[in-house]
Amino acid sequence: MIISHPDRKFKPKYVYYFHVENGLAAYDSEEKLEVGSVIIVDGIGTYSIKITRIWTSEEKEFIEYESFKTIVCRPKFLPLEEIQRTIKYPKTSYFEKGKEEGLREVKKEVARNLINEGIDLERIAKITQLSIDELEKVQQQLKH
């Protein structure tokens, strides 16, 4: 679950506290947070936090988290025909080749995550439809 309130126009039902570099910070939320929730916080810049632990102390809800880099964008989606017309690529162009390469990269990223979770390569091959040879290369890249 990803929770973000960029406009802050809501009535908070829950308040969570967490330790930051300068002391204690509070996060107001409409929803009850759970371990695994991701919060995009304005004051942190391009970093977000993922909840790793929640506990209560002195009648306050505290959260422990890990932070990670976040890229926030608002892409403008155009129909493929308009993109092709604007860039003057034929319909069977680099777009199709790029889409296939992009899908392969996504499969490799899923494979990396599954390898890190200790899933065996044969099972990963069934899930991702990548060959064992490709998966072994991914596994070697992870070791370096």
C-alpha positions as CSV (number, residue, x, y, z in Angstrom):
1,M,0.0,0.0,0.0
2,I,1.4,3.4,-0.9
3,I,0.1,6.4,1.1
4,S,0.7,10.0,0.1
5,H,-1.1,13.2,0.9
6,P,0.6,15.9,-1.1
7,D,-2.2,18.4,-0.7
8,R,-2.7,17.7,3.1
9,K,-6.5,18.3,2.7
10,F,-7.7,15.5,4.9
11,K,-8.8,14.8,8.5
12,P,-6.2,12.6,10.1
13,K,-7.5,9.5,11.9
14,Y,-4.1,8.2,12.9
15,V,-0.9,9.8,14.1
16,Y,2.4,7.9,13.8
17,Y,5.7,9.0,15.3
18,F,9.2,8.2,14.0
19,H,12.7,9.1,14.7
20,V,14.6,11.4,12.3
21,E,17.9,13.0,12.3
22,N,16.8,16.1,14.3
23,G,14.5,14.3,16.7
24,L,10.9,13.0,16.5
25,A,8.6,13.5,13.5
26,A,4.8,12.9,13.3
27,Y,2.9,11.5,10.3
28,D,-0.9,12.0,10.1
29,S,-2.8,9.4,8.1
30,E,-6.4,8.7,7.0
31,E,-5.6,5.0,7.0
32,K,-4.2,2.7,9.5
33,L,-0.6,1.9,8.5
34,E,0.8,-1.6,8.4
35,V,4.2,-3.1,8.0
36,G,5.2,-2.8,4.4
37,S,3.3,0.5,3.9
38,V,5.2,3.1,1.9
39,I,5.0,6.8,2.8
40,I,6.0,9.6,0.4
41,V,6.8,12.5,2.7
42,D,7.3,16.1,1.4
43,G,10.0,17.1,3.8
44,I,12.3,14.2,2.9
45,G,12.8,15.2,-0.7
46,T,13.2,12.4,-3.1
47,Y,13.2,9.7,-0.4
48,S,10.3,7.7,0.8
49,I,10.0,5.4,3.8
50,K,8.8,1.8,4.0
51,I,7.4,0.7,7.4
52,T,9.3,-2.2,8.9
53,R,7.9,-2.2,12.4
54,I,5.0,-0.6,14.3
55,W,4.6,-0.5,18.1
56,T,2.8,1.5,20.8
57,S,4.6,3.3,23.6
58,E,3.1,5.8,26.1
59,E,-0.2,5.7,24.1
60,K,1.6,6.8,20.9
61,E,2.0,4.7,17.7
62,F,5.6,4.5,16.6
63,I,7.0,3.3,13.3
64,E,10.4,2.1,12.3
65,Y,11.3,2.4,8.7
66,E,13.9,2.1,5.9
67,S,14.2,4.9,3.4
68,F,14.8,4.6,-0.3
69,K,15.1,6.9,-3.3
70,T,11.8,7.8,-5.0
71,I,11.2,9.3,-8.4
72,V,7.9,11.0,-8.6
73,C,6.6,11.9,-12.1
74,R,3.4,12.8,-13.9
75,P,3.9,11.3,-17.4
76,K,1.8,12.5,-20.2
77,F,0.4,9.4,-22.0
78,L,-0.1,9.7,-25.7
79,P,-1.7,7.1,-28.0
80,L,0.9,5.0,-29.8
81,E,-0.4,6.2,-33.2
82,E,0.2,9.9,-32.2
83,I,3.7,9.1,-30.9
84,Q,4.5,7.2,-34.2
85,R,3.1,10.1,-36.3
86,T,5.0,12.7,-34.3
87,I,8.3,10.9,-34.5
88,K,7.6,9.6,-38.0
89,Y,8.5,6.0,-37.1
90,P,6.7,3.2,-39.1
91,K,4.2,1.1,-37.1
92,T,6.6,-1.8,-36.9
93,S,9.4,0.2,-35.6
94,Y,11.8,0.5,-32.7
95,F,8.8,0.8,-30.4
96,E,8.1,-2.9,-30.7
97,K,11.7,-3.8,-30.3
98,G,12.0,-1.5,-27.3
99,K,8.9,-3.0,-25.8
100,E,10.3,-6.5,-26.0
101,E,13.6,-5.4,-24.5
102,G,11.8,-3.5,-21.8
103,L,9.8,-6.6,-21.0
104,R,13.0,-8.7,-20.8
105,E,14.5,-6.2,-18.4
106,V,11.4,-6.3,-16.2
107,K,11.6,-10.2,-16.2
108,K,15.3,-9.9,-15.2
109,E,14.5,-7.6,-12.3
110,V,11.8,-10.0,-11.1
111,A,14.3,-12.8,-11.4
112,R,16.9,-10.8,-9.3
113,N,14.3,-10.3,-6.6
114,L,13.3,-14.0,-6.6
115,I,17.0,-15.1,-6.5
116,N,17.6,-12.8,-3.6
117,E,14.6,-14.5,-1.9
118,G,16.3,-17.9,-2.3
119,I,13.9,-19.3,-4.9
120,D,15.5,-22.0,-7.1
121,L,16.4,-21.2,-10.7
122,E,14.0,-23.8,-12.3
123,R,11.0,-22.3,-10.5
124,I,12.2,-18.7,-11.5
125,A,12.5,-19.9,-15.1
126,K,8.9,-21.1,-15.1
127,I,7.7,-17.8,-13.5
128,T,9.7,-15.4,-15.7
129,Q,10.0,-17.6,-18.9
130,L,13.8,-16.8,-18.9
131,S,16.2,-19.6,-19.7
132,I,18.4,-21.2,-17.0
133,D,21.4,-19.7,-18.8
134,E,20.0,-16.2,-18.5
135,L,19.2,-16.7,-14.9
136,E,22.7,-18.0,-14.1
137,K,24.1,-14.8,-15.7
138,V,21.7,-12.7,-13.5
139,Q,22.8,-14.7,-10.5
140,Q,26.5,-14.1,-11.3
141,Q,25.8,-10.3,-11.7
142,L,24.3,-10.3,-8.2
143,K,27.4,-11.9,-6.7
144,H,29.6,-9.1,-8.1
